[in-house]
Amino acid sequence: MGISPVINKISLRHKNKMLRQLSNLCICLLCCFSTQYVVAKTTTTPYVNSGDNVSGNSNNGRFGSFGSLTINNRNQVAFKARLFDTTGGEDDDSGIYDFLVTSINFPTVTTINEIVRENRSESISGTIYQIDDLMLFNNSSFISKNAAANVVSTGDSGHLALYLTVKDGNDTGDSILVVQSQGGLNLVAKAGDEVRSGNGTYKEFGGLNLYGVSSNNRVTFVSALNDTENGEDDNAAFFQKVPGSSTVELVRKGDSNQLVFIAALRVNDSGSLIFSGYDSLVASTSKQTIFYSAGGSGNVAIIAEDDLVPTDDEDNRYFSRLSETRINNDGAIGFMGRFIDEGGMSVPNNTGLYITANGGTNVGVTEIVREGQLTPDGSANFRFFINSNPISAVGEPRPAFNDNAEFAFLVGLSPVIVGQPGEGIFRASESEVVEIARKDDAYEDGTLQNFSHPALNNQGVVAFVADLALETVMGGEGEYTISDKILIVSNGQQYTTVVREGDIIAGKEVKFFSFNDDTSGRTNGFNDASIIAYSVTYTDNSTGINIWNPGLDWQYSSPEGDWDDSSNWFMGMQPDELSDVLINPGIDLDVQGPSEESAIKSLTIGGETGVVRLFLNDGYISASDGISVETAGWFIGSGTLEGALSVQGTIEVVANSNLTLGNVENNGILSVGNGSRLILAGNYSGAGIIEGANGITEFNGDISPGNSPALLDIEGDAVIGGNSIITLELSGENRADEFDAIDIGGVLTLDGVLEITLADGHVLTPGQSYLLIQASEIKGNFDSIQFPDVEGMALDIKTSKTALTLDVSAEDASSDKSGSGNVSWLFMLGFFIVLTLIRPRSNTATFSVSN
């Protein structure tokens, strides 16, 4: 008997790892004139691992295995888990959880939230339900993509729609549909309850009943019905639960006495939906399946079998079968159509992908791609669309459809001249067809085989799983191919690997992984930032949930470029509110900033070799998770940078302009040009400098020099706003080394509050003097000064035209502590209060507080 395939595979895999880096270099050299195999500055982070303690409401048990994994455009990941070491054993060993993926530029600790837990009593819309077992869709049944997405469905505003079984149901059902929003669970529907119209009751629910939740928290579902007026003729309907309102019945089998069958419900993120219906009234004219849009005011027919096909054929063609319908967030409808000739006979190359507007029967139907047409390089024809589930099936594909009316699909190929039939993944729109990958393409140290259905996001990036064939060998049972499963993302020009069997992640070797590639339009494992959530099993049989975050790298080595040119970014993705933007290509680079306001997640500039300069050009960049200007990174220009700002490099305000920043931690350089104003709208801290003798720095937030103690050095003028609090720490008597200080090269205008604190156990003694602030000229006064509480010491603030000093002296012993002095003790107390709160508005005033 020969060596087992598994042993062969493992030994070969270790050999391949040694060769992979060299192989990748060779591929890049061979393909440099066509496609780019890129290694992006990506991160793979294990967020949850088997054996981790369960957090959240219960802190009961440890994670075992995972399923139903989805990620939405809030970077919210929802999943189910099977647990072990729980207090109730099998009675409480499952739960539903979620977490948020953090920025790769500013990572934070992730909190795993427990949404529901088996055997726990949950308050749902004011009623207590005891949750029954939460069925886990594990790797062996993950191929049933719809079920995995339906049972835990995430909407882009953070809502979760859930199908749950309960232990205290009513006589006709023990299942419910719920939605989580604003931290609570709300009932959508309960099996056995009467529908709003009074015509029937909900039958028992299952995972396939739930179709999703929209960003406006509308939950759409289908239900079979009991006890209807017309029995089997009206015993199914589509419903939608609107927040703050009752459930709306959208369409029912038997509506208008013509819909004898309803199916293929699809919903977009605003809650608009389409479905497939069989219309009995037009069956005599051979029209059967019709796509409808549904709403509370009735159903509108969109496209029907027997409608004319838009084609370049000389003879008319008519749709004979409609399937795989999709609706995007712009209301465009994509579908697959098969057609016949005028005589009802089949014709060659009779299947295609089409789009139409949601505006009435056969309005604006456009053919995107069809069997028989040439591939973009002209080397093959599209032979037939492929359904990768089940394996080797030929027929209905599972095309993905995005908000740009683009399809991604798997299709068989017939060579034009010579060769074996193959298959490939393509992306197509009305304007272009792009090849993503083809069978036998060289990739890393193997060739690509056996594609899964592709997932597609709104940036036009495609994610797909394939076999990476490594070597054909002879074993005890004959010839076989050793291969690794691999998950790849690509836009048709750039390619990068997400995960591959045999990869080492956090010290563990990947045995296999599972990726939710549901193409129906609901959330799956791939979001618009091209972040991928997948479950993994390692060779030690431990499991986990990993997040692959590509960031948005600047990709090209040209010394200059434009932010608005998407070709400069990883996978051609334009920066948006989901993007962790990275501009650190390791070369000298000038980037012209966005021409319009740009909202992103985070931004890092510099940090590698080479100087990176980003010209803001009176622009506006808002980063919800923050901006980091690393060493050799420069921001130059005017406008606004909104978001927490960490500066190790340089921010330069060009002459005669204004630049507004939010919270700033400056350990680099802020440079203010001649006649310019740097407006610090948030809090300021750090040990960096602010240069520019002829500029003005305006503080409107709190000020903390240092990493305390430290010197805040401003070369030009400075204005302290009325809302500012300057906090100066004293931990010794050496200026800037042991106590905070401020030097202003120009004019300082005071307002706001000065707060003096003691640090590191520093003890004040009489005779000490601290030069806190000095400037070429000081104008104005602080609204108030807050001193530390020091027993027996008098603290005096003295200001002159150029300096502000804290003097320490012993408390005056003649303050009539015995009550026998010339001035009563109460009078003296009032006097000191008046001196503190009502002071002369003069540059030579003295303020004293005795304790």
CORJO-V175963 format. One record per residue. RES is the residue in one small letter. OMEGA is omega in whole degrees, -180 to 180 (* if undefined). Layout:
res={RES & RES}
omega={OMEGA & OMEGA}
This chain:
res={m & g & i & s & p & v & i & n & k & i & s & l & r & h & k & n & k & m & l & r & q & l & s & n & l & c & i & c & l & l & c & c & f & s & t & q & y & v & v & a & k & t & t & t & t & p & y & v & n & s & g & d & n & v & s & g & n & s & n & n & g & r & f & g & s & f & g & s & l & t & i & n & n & r & n & q & v & a & f & k & a & r & l & f & d & t & t & g & g & e & d & d & d & s & g & i & y & d & f & l & v & t & s & i & n & f & p & t & v & t & t & i & n & e & i & v & r & e & n & r & s & e & s & i & s & g & t & i & y & q & i & d & d & l & m & l & f & n & n & s & s & f & i & s & k & n & a & a & a & n & v & v & s & t & g & d & s & g & h & l & a & l & y & l & t & v & k & d & g & n & d & t & g & d & s & i & l & v & v & q & s & q & g & g & l & n & l & v & a & k & a & g & d & e & v & r & s & g & n & g & t & y & k & e & f & g & g & l & n & l & y & g & v & s & s & n & n & r & v & t & f & v & s & a & l & n & d & t & e & n & g & e & d & d & n & a & a & f & f & q & k & v & p & g & s & s & t & v & e & l & v & r & k & g & d & s & n & q & l & v & f & i & a & a & l & r & v & n & d & s & g & s & l & i & f & s & g & y & d & s & l & v & a & s & t & s & k & q & t & i & f & y & s & a & g & g & s & g & n & v & a & i & i & a & e & d & d & l & v & p & t & d & d & e & d & n & r & y & f & s & r & l & s & e & t & r & i & n & n & d & g & a & i & g & f & m & g & r & f & i & d & e & g & g & m & s & v & p & n & n & t & g & l & y & i & t & a & n & g & g & t & n & v & g & v & t & e & i & v & r & e & g & q & l & t & p & d & g & s & a & n & f & r & f & f & i & n & s & n & p & i & s & a & v & g & e & p & r & p & a & f & n & d & n & a & e & f & a & f & l & v & g & l & s & p & v & i & v & g & q & p & g & e & g & i & f & r & a & s & e & s & e & v & v & e & i & a & r & k & d & d & a & y & e & d & g & t & l & q & n & f & s & h & p & a & l & n & n & q & g & v & v & a & f & v & a & d & l & a & l & e & t & v & m & g & g & e & g & e & y & t & i & s & d & k & i & l & i & v & s & n & g & q & q & y & t & t & v & v & r & e & g & d & i & i & a & g & k & e & v & k & f & f & s & f & n & d & d & t & s & g & r & t & n & g & f & n & d & a & s & i & i & a & y & s & v & t & y & t & d & n & s & t & g & i & n & i & w & n & p & g & l & d & w & q & y & s & s & p & e & g & d & w & d & d & s & s & n & w & f & m & g & m & q & p & d & e & l & s & d & v & l & i & n & p & g & i & d & l & d & v & q & g & p & s & e & e & s & a & i & k & s & l & t & i & g & g & e & t & g & v & v & r & l & f & l & n & d & g & y & i & s & a & s & d & g & i & s & v & e & t & a & g & w & f & i & g & s & g & t & l & e & g & a & l & s & v & q & g & t & i & e & v & v & a & n & s & n & l & t & l & g & n & v & e & n & n & g & i & l & s & v & g & n & g & s & r & l & i & l & a & g & n & y & s & g & a & g & i & i & e & g & a & n & g & i & t & e & f & n & g & d & i & s & p & g & n & s & p & a & l & l & d & i & e & g & d & a & v & i & g & g & n & s & i & i & t & l & e & l & s & g & e & n & r & a & d & e & f & d & a & i & d & i & g & g & v & l & t & l & d & g & v & l & e & i & t & l & a & d & g & h & v & l & t & p & g & q & s & y & l & l & i & q & a & s & e & i & k & g & n & f & d & s & i & q & f & p & d & v & e & g & m & a & l & d & i & k & t & s & k & t & a & l & t & l & d & v & s & a & e & d & a & s & s & d & k & s & g & s & g & n & v & s & w & l & f & m & l & g & f & f & i & v & l & t & l & i & r & p & r & s & n & t & a & t & f & s & v & s & n}
omega={180 & 177 & -176 & 178 & -178 & -179 & 177 & -176 & -178 & -178 & 178 & -178 & 179 & 176 & -178 & 179 & -179 & -177 & -169 & -178 & 177 & -180 & 180 & 179 & 179 & 180 & -179 & -180 & -179 & -172 & -171 & -180 & -178 & -179 & -179 & 173 & -169 & 170 & -177 & 176 & -175 & 174 & 170 & -174 & 171 & -177 & -180 & 180 & 174 & -176 & 176 & 176 & 176 & 178 & 177 & -172 & -169 & -172 & -172 & 176 & 179 & -180 & 178 & 180 & -168 & 177 & 178 & -172 & 177 & 174 & -180 & -175 & 166 & -173 & 176 & 179 & 177 & -178 & 171 & 179 & 167 & -170 & 172 & -175 & 177 & -178 & -178 & -179 & -178 & -178 & -180 & -172 & 175 & 180 & 176 & -170 & 170 & 174 & 178 & 176 & -178 & 179 & 176 & 176 & -178 & -177 & 178 & 178 & -178 & 176 & 176 & -177 & 176 & -176 & 175 & -178 & 177 & 175 & 178 & 176 & -178 & 173 & -178 & -177 & 175 & 179 & -180 & 176 & 173 & -172 & 177 & -177 & 177 & -175 & -178 & 174 & -174 & -173 & -175 & 180 & -176 & 179 & 175 & -169 & -177 & -178 & -179 & -179 & -175 & -173 & 171 & -175 & -178 & 173 & -172 & 174 & 174 & 178 & 175 & 173 & -172 & 166 & -176 & 168 & -177 & -177 & -177 & 178 & 179 & -174 & -174 & 180 & 177 & 177 & -179 & 169 & -178 & 175 & 176 & 176 & 179 & 174 & -178 & 177 & -180 & -178 & 173 & 180 & 180 & 178 & -179 & 179 & 179 & 177 & -173 & -178 & -176 & -178 & 175 & 176 & -180 & 170 & 178 & 179 & 173 & -177 & -177 & 180 & -172 & -178 & 175 & 180 & -176 & 179 & 176 & 170 & 174 & -178 & -178 & -179 & 177 & 179 & 163 & -172 & 171 & 168 & 177 & -175 & -175 & 175 & -176 & -179 & -180 & -171 & 175 & -179 & 172 & -178 & 174 & 178 & -179 & -179 & 178 & -178 & 179 & -180 & -178 & 173 & -174 & -180 & -179 & 171 & -179 & 179 & -180 & 178 & -177 & -178 & -178 & 179 & 176 & -177 & 171 & 178 & 175 & -175 & 174 & -170 & 174 & 179 & 175 & -175 & 173 & 178 & 179 & 180 & 174 & -174 & -175 & -176 & -179 & -178 & -178 & 177 & 178 & 173 & -180 & -179 & 177 & 172 & 179 & 162 & -174 & 176 & -178 & -177 & 178 & -177 & -180 & 178 & -178 & -179 & -175 & 170 & -176 & 171 & -179 & 180 & 175 & -175 & 178 & 179 & -180 & -179 & 179 & 175 & -176 & 180 & 177 & 178 & 178 & -178 & 174 & -180 & 178 & 172 & -179 & -173 & 171 & 179 & 176 & -177 & 175 & 180 & 175 & -180 & 172 & -173 & -178 & 178 & -176 & 179 & 180 & -178 & 177 & 179 & 177 & 175 & -168 & 179 & 179 & 175 & -171 & 171 & 176 & 177 & 179 & -174 & 179 & -172 & 173 & 178 & 173 & 177 & -178 & 176 & 180 & -180 & 179 & 176 & 177 & -178 & -177 & 169 & -177 & 180 & 177 & -174 & -177 & 173 & 170 & -173 & 175 & 176 & -171 & 169 & -177 & 174 & 2 & -176 & 176 & 178 & 176 & -179 & -174 & 175 & 173 & -176 & 171 & -174 & -176 & -176 & 175 & -178 & 174 & 171 & 162 & -171 & 176 & -174 & 174 & -175 & 174 & -180 & 179 & -175 & -175 & 178 & -180 & 174 & -179 & 178 & 180 & 175 & -177 & 170 & -174 & 173 & 180 & -174 & -176 & 170 & -176 & 175 & 179 & -179 & -179 & 177 & 180 & 172 & 174 & 179 & -175 & -176 & -179 & 176 & -175 & 179 & 166 & -178 & 167 & 174 & -180 & 168 & -173 & 176 & -175 & 173 & -179 & 179 & -176 & 174 & -179 & 176 & 178 & 168 & 173 & -177 & -174 & -175 & 174 & -175 & 176 & 177 & -178 & -179 & 177 & -176 & 176 & -179 & 173 & -177 & 173 & 166 & -178 & 178 & -172 & 168 & -177 & 169 & -178 & 176 & 179 & -178 & 173 & -177 & 176 & 180 & -180 & 174 & -176 & 175 & 174 & 180 & -179 & 176 & -179 & 180 & -179 & 176 & 171 & -178 & 180 & -177 & 179 & -177 & -180 & -175 & -171 & -178 & 175 & 175 & 176 & -179 & -170 & -178 & -173 & 172 & -176 & 172 & -177 & 173 & 179 & 175 & -172 & 170 & -178 & -177 & 174 & 178 & 168 & -176 & 179 & 172 & 179 & 175 & 175 & -176 & -176 & -168 & 177 & -176 & 163 & -165 & -166 & -171 & 174 & -178 & 178 & -179 & -173 & 177 & -175 & -180 & -175 & -179 & 179 & -173 & 178 & 178 & 180 & -178 & 178 & 180 & 176 & -172 & 178 & -165 & 163 & -171 & -179 & 175 & 179 & -173 & 179 & 177 & 170 & -172 & 171 & -180 & 173 & -174 & -176 & 180 & 177 & 179 & -177 & 176 & -179 & 178 & 179 & -177 & 172 & 178 & 177 & -180 & 175 & 174 & -178 & -180 & 179 & 180 & 177 & -177 & -175 & 173 & -180 & -177 & -176 & 175 & 178 & -179 & -173 & -180 & 174 & -180 & 178 & 174 & -175 & 176 & -177 & 171 & -178 & 164 & -178 & 174 & -177 & -179 & -176 & 168 & -177 & -178 & 179 & -171 & 175 & -173 & 168 & 180 & -173 & 168 & -175 & 174 & -178 & -174 & 173 & 179 & 179 & 173 & -180 & 178 & 176 & 176 & -176 & 165 & -171 & 171 & 178 & -177 & 165 & -175 & -176 & -176 & 180 & 178 & -176 & 180 & 173 & -176 & 179 & -173 & -180 & -179 & -178 & 176 & 177 & -176 & 180 & -180 & 174 & -175 & -179 & -173 & -176 & 177 & -179 & 174 & -177 & 180 & 177 & 176 & -179 & -175 & 178 & 179 & 173 & 97 & -166 & -5 & -178 & 179 & 171 & -173 & 180 & -174 & -177 & 179 & 177 & 178 & 177 & -175 & -178 & 180 & -176 & 171 & 175 & 179 & 179 & -178 & 177 & 176 & 179 & -174 & 180 & -175 & 179 & 177 & -177 & 169 & -179 & 179 & -179 & 174 & 179 & -180 & -179 & -177 & 177 & 176 & -174 & 169 & 177 & -171 & 170 & 179 & 180 & -178 & 176 & -179 & 175 & 176 & -178 & -179 & 177 & 178 & -180 & 179 & 178 & 178 & -176 & 175 & -174 & -175 & 171 & -177 & 176 & 175 & 178 & 177 & 175 & 180 & 171 & 174 & 177 & 179 & -179 & -176 & 172 & 180 & -177 & -177 & 172 & -179 & 171 & -178 & -176 & 171 & 178 & 178 & 174 & 179 & -175 & -175 & 173 & -172 & 172 & 177 & 180 & 178 & 177 & 177 & -178 & -178 & -179 & -176 & 172 & 180 & 179 & -180 & -176 & -179 & 179 & 180 & -178 & 178 & 180 & 179 & 180 & 178 & 178 & 179 & -179 & 177 & 179 & 179 & -178 & -171 & -178 & -172 & 176 & 176 & -174 & 179 & 179 & -177 & 174 & 179 & -179 & 172 & 176 & -180 & *}
